[in-house]
Amino acid sequence: MAIRTVGVAIKPGETRALAAVRDLAKWLAERRVRVCFEPDAAAAIGEAGVSRAAMVREADLVVVLGGDGTLLSVVRAIEERPVPILGINLGTLGFLAEVSVDAMHEALARALAGEMTIEPRMRLEVRHARDGRELRRWLALNDAVITKGASARIVDLEARADGQLVTTYHADGLIVSTPTGSTAYSLSAGGPILLPGVPSLVLTPICPHALTQRPLVLPESVVIEVIVHPRGGEVQLAIDGQEGAPLQAGDVVAVRRSAHPALLLVPSDHSRFEVLRTKLHWGER
């Protein structure tokens, strides 16, 4: 993979990101690599930026300086274009943005030399339909979450897999997650951890009314449909916790594996178990 143009996106208002983008700009200029900065990143070095959409169209590699939330927003902007992403972690946890600022130069040098591994991450194609008409469609890297509003009662969510009734969840909500998303909201709600390459989807109820309604792992080929039956109050659909739409009684949220995975750059000697041990403090007392 020849990298001629690098796109740079940062977490807005993050002081550490501003310092890191100046360092990155100098490092890439010394190697005569063309750089496209989105506006927030460009402002840090006093240059004119381009829109995020234009940046991802031109870049052979996108470097994200921020946390997982920033990376998720960039993945969404990339849409279906197969552009690899290198996440530089400025946050506290960073399951997606795994490279530390201290290791940024080394990781970039390896990326330019073709010594990094491109790790495809499953994404979800999420469709919202009402009365048989599709209202909107999204791509999600982590999850699609249906939840009741702050003042609403529990919601009844009828879940089907390839047309077969799974169950009707009586809960505060339901999470449909990818293996990548299994370490996000789903994990907090008691769901299992899946390695990114496991070809599966996870259904995780949020605070189910019945203790027997447990998280469920399904094959990646399954098409999941969730029909909303509110008991009063608002119901919301959230995509990666950043976008979404209000839902009404009878609305259908259909979720399937997208044909367009996100492409994350990781070191060739990368260990997923080391990441889990480090981030989740396994084995510590």
C-alpha positions in Angstrom: 0.0 0.0 0.0 1.7 3.2 -1.2 0.9 6.2 1.1 1.3 9.5 -0.7 -1.2 11.5 1.1 -2.0 11.4 4.9 -5.2 12.9 6.3 -5.1 14.2 9.8 -8.1 14.6 12.2 -8.1 15.6 15.8 -10.4 15.8 18.8 -11.6 19.4 18.8 -10.4 21.5 21.8 -8.0 18.8 23.1 -4.7 20.5 24.1 -2.7 17.4 23.7 -4.0 17.0 20.2 -2.9 20.4 19.2 0.7 19.7 20.4 0.7 16.3 18.7 -0.6 17.6 15.4 2.3 20.2 15.2 4.8 17.4 15.9 3.1 15.2 13.3 3.1 18.0 10.6 6.8 18.5 11.0 7.6 14.8 11.0 5.6 14.2 7.7 7.0 17.4 6.1 10.6 16.1 6.7 9.6 12.9 4.8 7.9 14.9 2.0 4.5 13.3 2.6 1.5 15.3 1.5 -0.9 16.1 4.3 -4.6 17.0 4.3 -5.6 18.6 7.6 -9.3 18.9 8.5 -10.1 22.4 9.9 -9.4 21.8 13.6 -6.1 20.1 12.9 -5.1 22.8 10.3 -5.8 25.6 12.8 -3.2 24.1 15.2 -0.5 24.8 12.6 -1.9 28.0 11.1 -2.8 26.5 7.8 -6.0 26.2 5.8 -7.8 22.9 6.2 -10.3 21.0 4.1 -13.6 19.4 5.1 -13.5 16.0 6.7 -15.3 14.6 3.6 -12.7 16.1 1.3 -9.9 14.8 3.5 -11.1 11.2 3.5 -11.6 11.3 -0.3 -7.9 12.4 -0.9 -6.1 10.4 1.8 -4.3 7.1 1.4 -4.1 6.9 5.2 -6.0 8.8 7.9 -4.3 9.5 11.3 -6.7 10.3 14.1 -5.4 12.1 17.2 -7.9 11.6 19.9 -9.9 8.9 21.6 -12.3 6.2 20.4 -15.1 8.7 20.0 -13.0 10.8 17.5 -12.1 7.7 15.6 -15.7 6.6 15.4 -16.7 9.9 13.9 -14.0 9.7 11.3 -14.9 6.1 10.4 -18.5 7.3 9.8 -17.2 10.1 7.5 -15.2 7.6 5.5 -18.4 5.8 4.7 -17.7 3.0 2.2 -14.3 4.1 1.0 -11.5 1.6 1.9 -9.2 4.0 3.7 -7.0 2.6 6.5 -7.0 4.5 9.8 -4.3 4.8 12.4 -5.6 5.9 15.8 -3.3 7.8 18.2 -4.8 7.6 21.6 -5.1 10.8 23.6 -7.9 9.4 25.8 -7.9 7.1 28.8 -9.0 3.7 27.5 -8.6 3.6 23.7 -9.7 0.2 22.4 -9.8 1.6 18.8 -7.1 4.3 19.1 -4.4 1.9 20.4 -1.1 3.7 19.6 0.2 6.0 22.3 1.5 9.5 21.4 5.0 8.4 22.5 4.8 5.6 19.9 3.4 7.8 17.1 6.6 8.3 15.1 7.5 4.6 15.2 4.0 3.6 14.1 3.9 6.1 11.3 7.4 5.0 10.1 6.2 1.4 10.0 3.0 2.5 8.2 4.9 4.3 5.5 7.2 1.3 5.1 4.3 -1.1 4.7 5.1 -2.9 8.0 1.7 -2.4 9.6 -1.2 -4.9 9.4 -4.5 -3.7 8.0 -7.2 -5.2 10.3 -10.7 -5.2 8.8 -13.4 -4.5 11.4 -16.9 -5.5 10.8 -19.4 -2.7 10.5 -23.2 -2.8 10.7 -25.6 -1.5 8.1 -28.5 -0.1 10.1 -31.9 0.8 8.5 -34.8 2.6 10.2 -38.2 2.0 8.6 -41.7 3.2 9.3 -44.9 1.8 7.7 -42.7 -0.1 5.2 -40.7 3.0 4.1 -37.0 3.4 4.8 -36.4 6.7 6.6 -32.6 6.5 7.0 -29.6 4.3 6.8 -26.3 4.3 8.8 -23.0 2.4 9.0 -21.9 1.6 12.6 -18.6 0.3 13.8 -19.5 -0.4 17.4 -23.3 -0.7 17.8 -26.9 0.2 17.2 -28.7 0.9 20.5 -32.4 1.2 21.1 -33.2 2.8 24.4 -36.1 4.3 26.3 -36.1 8.0 27.1 -35.1 9.3 30.5 -38.7 9.4 31.8 -40.2 6.5 29.9 -41.2 3.0 31.1 -39.4 -0.1 30.0 -39.9 -0.7 26.3 -40.9 -4.0 24.5 -38.6 -4.8 21.7 -39.6 -7.7 19.4 -36.4 -9.1 18.0 -36.3 -11.4 14.9 -33.3 -13.1 13.2 -33.8 -14.0 9.6 -37.5 -13.6 10.1 -37.7 -16.0 13.1 -38.8 -14.6 16.4 -35.9 -14.6 18.9 -37.9 -13.1 21.8 -39.6 -9.9 22.9 -37.2 -8.1 25.2 -38.8 -6.2 28.1 -36.0 -3.9 29.1 -34.6 -0.4 29.2 -33.2 -1.1 25.7 -31.3 -3.4 23.4 -27.8 -3.3 22.0 -26.8 -4.9 18.6 -23.0 -4.8 18.5 -20.1 -5.9 16.4 -17.2 -7.8 17.8 -15.4 -4.4 18.0 -18.4 -3.0 19.9 -18.4 -5.9 22.3 -15.9 -3.9 24.5 -18.0 -0.8 24.4 -21.6 -0.3 25.7 -22.4 -4.0 25.4 -19.6 -4.9 27.8 -21.0 -2.3 30.3 -24.4 -4.0 30.0 -23.0 -7.4 30.8 -22.3 -8.7 27.2 -19.5 -11.0 26.2 -16.1 -9.9 24.8 -15.5 -11.1 21.3 -12.2 -10.8 19.5 -12.5 -8.5 16.4 -12.2 -11.3 13.9 -15.0 -13.5 15.3 -17.7 -13.5 12.7 -20.6 -12.7 15.0 -23.1 -10.2 16.2 -24.2 -9.7 19.8 -27.7 -8.9 21.1 -27.4 -7.5 24.7 -30.5 -6.4 26.6 -30.1 -3.3 28.8 -31.5 -3.9 32.3 -34.0 -6.6 31.2 -37.1 -7.1 33.3 -36.6 -10.9 33.1 -33.3 -12.3 34.4 -33.6 -15.1 31.8 -33.1 -12.6 29.0 -29.4 -12.8 28.5 -26.9 -11.6 25.9 -27.0 -13.7 22.7 -24.3 -14.3 20.1 -25.5 -14.8 16.5 -23.7 -15.6 13.2 -22.6 -12.5 11.2 -24.9 -13.6 8.3 -28.0 -13.0 10.3 -30.4 -10.1 9.5 -31.8 -8.8 12.8 -35.0 -6.9 12.9 -36.2 -5.1 16.0 -39.8 -3.9 16.1 -40.5 -1.2 18.7 -43.5 -1.4 21.1 -43.2 1.5 23.6 -45.2 1.5 26.8 -45.3 5.3 26.8 -42.6 7.9 26.5 -39.8 8.4 24.1 -37.7 5.7 22.4 -34.4 6.5 20.7 -32.0 4.8 18.2 -28.3 5.6 18.7 -25.6 4.8 16.2 -22.2 4.4 17.8 -23.5 6.8 20.5 -23.1 9.7 18.2 -26.0 9.8 15.7 -29.5 8.4 15.6 -33.2 9.1 15.4 -36.4 9.0 17.5 -38.5 5.9 17.2 -42.3 5.4 17.2 -44.5 2.4 17.9 -44.2 -0.1 15.1 -40.9 1.2 13.7 -38.5 -1.4 12.5 -34.7 -1.2 13.0 -33.0 -3.7 10.6 -29.3 -4.6 11.2 -27.0 -6.7 9.1 -23.3 -7.0 8.5 -22.1 -4.3 6.1 -20.1 -5.3 3.0 -17.7 -2.4 3.9 -15.6 -3.0 6.9 -13.5 -0.3 8.6 -9.8 -0.8 8.1 -7.6 -0.2 11.2 -3.8 -0.2 11.1 -2.1 -2.2 13.8 1.5 -3.3 14.3 2.3 -6.7 12.7 3.3 -8.1 16.1 0.0 -6.9 17.7 -1.5 -9.1 20.4 -5.3 -8.7 21.0 -4.9 -10.4 24.4 -2.2 -7.9 25.5 -4.7 -5.1 24.6 -7.3 -6.7 26.8 -4.9 -7.2 29.7 -3.7 -3.7 29.5 -7.0 -1.9 29.0 -9.1 -4.1 31.4 -6.3 -4.7 33.9 -6.7 -8.5 33.8 -4.6 -10.3 36.4 -4.1 -7.2 38.6 -5.0 -7.3 42.3 
